[in-house]
């Protein structure tokens, strides 16, 4: 079964790592469907029915994005608010269309892993900071998995550091 990768990056043309991940995923159309939200909705007017039909067509879904103000880019939050509706995603006998689907996050992070700890600069772990995603997907009865997180991009933005992430990300997707 193919994996749907919903990519949310507000400035993909300026991205180094998310753009590289998308390039790699597109080499395997038999395994991955890449859906870029900012490309699909530059005006941010989301076609809810189209998005719901897309979600219904896949059993494995990845939300890929850069860590943005300790969360996701705003279009992903808007997508969740508008697409995961009562009566479709939860709250009725016909709801829970996301139920049972495997869902995970793939996040690129500028700072180092050590900064995301109780003793670190930001005082919280990535697990703690992504808890709203975990709770949201559990609420709609999805099978939420631990995220893939690639740290250190501010300090290690070399082509080697970026390339090192590609097989790690693909391995994560293969194990997903």
N, C-alpha and C positions, 0 to 999 in steps of 0.2 A: 504494500500500500504506500502510495506517495505521501510525502509530508508537505503540508502547506506552511510556507514561511512568510509571515506578515512582517514586512520591514517598515519601520517608522523612523525616518531620518529627515529632519527638516532641511538639511543642506547636503544632500547626497553627493552633489558634484564636488563638494569640498571635503568629503569624508575620505579617509584613507582606509580604515579597517572595515567599516560596514560596506563600503563600495567593493573592497577586495573580496569580502565574504560573498556578496551577491554575485560578483563575476564568477566565482568558483561554483556556487550553487547552480548557476545557469548552464554550466557545462554538463550537468546531470539532469536533464528534463524528465528522464524516466523515474527519477527519485524525488525531485523537489519541484514544487510550484512556488515561484517567488511572486509575491503580491506587494508592491510598494505603495503604501498609503498616500504619501505626499505626491507621488507621480500620478496616481489614480484620481486624487482629489486635491488639486492645487488650490481650489477655492474653498476647500474643507467642507463641501456639501456632500456628505456621505450618502450613497445609495444603500439604504438599510436592507432592502429586500435582496439586492445583489450580494451584499456581504453575508447575510444570513444563509443564502443558497450556497455560497462558497464554503462557509463553515460546515454546513450539513454534508458537503461532498467529501470531507476528509475526516479521518480518525486520529491523525496526528498533526498538531498545530504548534508552531514555534512563533513567538513574538520576538523579533530581533530589533534592537534599538541601542543607541548610545545612552548611558546613564546621564540624565539631564535634570539638573536641580534636584538630585536625590530621588528621581523618579523616571518616568518616561517622557518623551516629547509630548506636547499637548494634544496632538492629533490622535495618539493612541488612547488617551483618557477620553477624548470626545467619542472615538470609535466605540469604546466599551460602554459609555453612557447611552449611545444611540442604537447600538446593535444588540446588546445583551438585554433585551426587553422582557418585561413581565409578560407571561403568556407564550413566550418563545424560548427564552433561556431559563426561566424559573417561574414558579408561582401558580401553576395551574396544571390540570391533567394533561394538556397538550404541550406544556412547557418542557424544559430540560432538554432542548435539542442539542446542547453542548455536553450533556451528561454522558459520562463514560469515555469521552474523547481525551486522549493524552495531550496535555498542554504543558509547555515549558517556555522559559524566557532565555534569550541569548543576548547578553549585555556586554557592550564594550565600555570600559571604565578608564578614565584618565589617570587616576592616582593608583598607588600601589595597594596591594592587599592589606598590608599592615596598617594603613590609614583607616581601614574599615574594621575596627575592633574596639573593645571597651577601653583599651589603653591608647588607641590611635587618635589621629587628628579629628576624625568625625564621630567618634564615640560609639558607633553602632556597626554591627556586622551587616554584610549585604543581605543575609537571610532576614534580619530584622527590618531592613529598609525596603525589602520587596514583599513583606508580609501582606500589604493590601492586595497585591496580585494573587498571592496564595489564597487569601480568604475569599476574594471575588470569584476565583475559579472553583474553589471548593463549594461556594454558595450555589453555583449553577451545576454542581455535581460532576464537574470535569475531574479527570485524573491528573492532578497537578504534580509535576515532577520538579526536582531541584534544577535551578537554572545553570546555564553555562555562562561563566563570567570571565572575561579576559581583561586583566588589570595592567596598569603601568604605561598607558599610552602617552601620557604627558612627558615621561622621562625616557621612554624607549621607542620613539617614533621612527626608528630606522626601518628600512625595507626588510631587514632580517627579522626584526621583532614582529612585524606585520605578517610575514610569511610563516613564522613559527606558529601563529594562531590558526592558520588554515587547516592543517591536519588535525589539530586539537578540536576544532569546531566540527569538522566532518566526522571525526570519531564519536563525538558527543551525539551527533544526529544519527549515526549508525546504531548506537546503543540505545537510543530513545525509543 
